[in-house]
Amino acid sequence: MRVRWARGGEAVVESAAGEALVLRSTVAAPPGARVEGTLDGEPPATLRIKVHACRRQPEGDYRIEGRCLDLTRGLRERIERG
């Protein structure tokens, strides 16, 4: 599942378990930051994440670990389905 960040860049959800997410992102986000993006697909949905960790990967992108804020049951199921 692809996320387009509100401030530019995009990410792909690598794993999801409950409210915890791991994403591979084209842009970094510092720990403690609250980032917002839009999930691709229908219907469009806003995804807000509080970042716990962000590490640069050898490929040049970033691995972001965080938890979802304001997550509804429907949105969680959609993310987990991929």
C-alpha positions as CSV (number, residue, x, y, z in Angstrom):
1,M,0.0,0.0,0.0
2,R,1.4,3.4,-1.0
3,V,1.2,6.6,1.0
4,R,1.8,10.1,-0.4
5,W,3.1,12.5,2.2
6,A,1.5,15.9,2.6
7,R,4.9,17.6,2.6
8,G,6.2,15.7,-0.4
9,G,7.6,12.2,-1.0
10,E,5.9,8.9,-0.7
11,A,6.2,5.6,1.2
12,V,5.2,2.0,1.0
13,V,3.8,0.1,4.0
14,E,6.1,-2.8,4.8
15,S,4.2,-4.2,7.7
16,A,1.2,-3.4,9.9
17,A,0.2,-4.9,13.3
18,G,-2.6,-3.1,15.1
19,E,-1.6,0.6,15.3
20,A,2.1,-0.1,14.6
21,L,3.5,0.5,11.1
22,V,6.8,0.1,9.3
23,L,7.2,2.1,6.1
24,R,9.9,2.6,3.5
25,S,9.9,6.3,2.7
26,T,11.6,8.5,0.1
27,V,11.9,11.2,2.8
28,A,13.0,11.1,6.4
29,A,11.0,12.0,9.5
30,P,12.5,12.7,12.9
31,P,11.5,10.6,16.0
32,G,8.6,12.3,17.7
33,A,7.3,13.9,14.5
34,R,3.7,13.6,13.5
35,V,3.5,13.1,9.7
36,E,0.4,13.0,7.5
37,G,-0.2,11.4,4.2
38,T,-2.9,10.1,1.9
39,L,-3.4,6.4,1.2
40,D,-3.7,5.5,-2.5
41,G,-6.8,3.7,-3.6
42,E,-10.5,4.2,-3.2
43,P,-11.8,5.8,-1.1
44,P,-9.0,8.2,-0.3
45,A,-8.0,8.2,3.3
46,T,-5.8,10.4,5.5
47,L,-3.1,8.6,7.5
48,R,-1.4,10.3,10.5
49,I,1.6,8.7,12.1
50,K,3.7,9.5,15.1
51,V,7.3,8.5,14.3
52,H,9.2,6.3,16.8
53,A,12.3,5.7,14.7
54,C,13.7,6.6,11.2
55,R,16.8,5.0,9.8
56,R,18.5,5.6,6.4
57,Q,18.8,2.4,4.4
58,P,21.7,1.3,2.1
59,E,19.4,1.8,-0.9
60,G,19.0,5.5,0.0
61,D,15.5,5.5,1.3
62,Y,14.3,5.5,4.9
63,R,12.7,2.9,7.2
64,I,10.1,4.6,9.4
65,E,8.6,2.9,12.4
66,G,5.7,4.5,14.1
67,R,2.1,4.2,15.3
68,C,-1.1,5.4,13.7
69,L,-3.0,8.3,15.2
70,D,-6.8,8.5,14.9
71,L,-7.0,5.0,13.3
72,T,-10.5,3.6,12.6
73,R,-11.2,-0.1,12.5
74,G,-12.0,0.1,8.7
75,L,-8.7,1.9,7.9
76,R,-6.7,-0.5,10.0
77,E,-8.2,-3.5,8.2
78,R,-7.5,-1.8,4.8
79,I,-3.9,-1.2,5.7
80,E,-3.4,-4.8,7.0
81,R,-5.0,-6.2,3.8
82,G,-2.5,-4.2,1.8
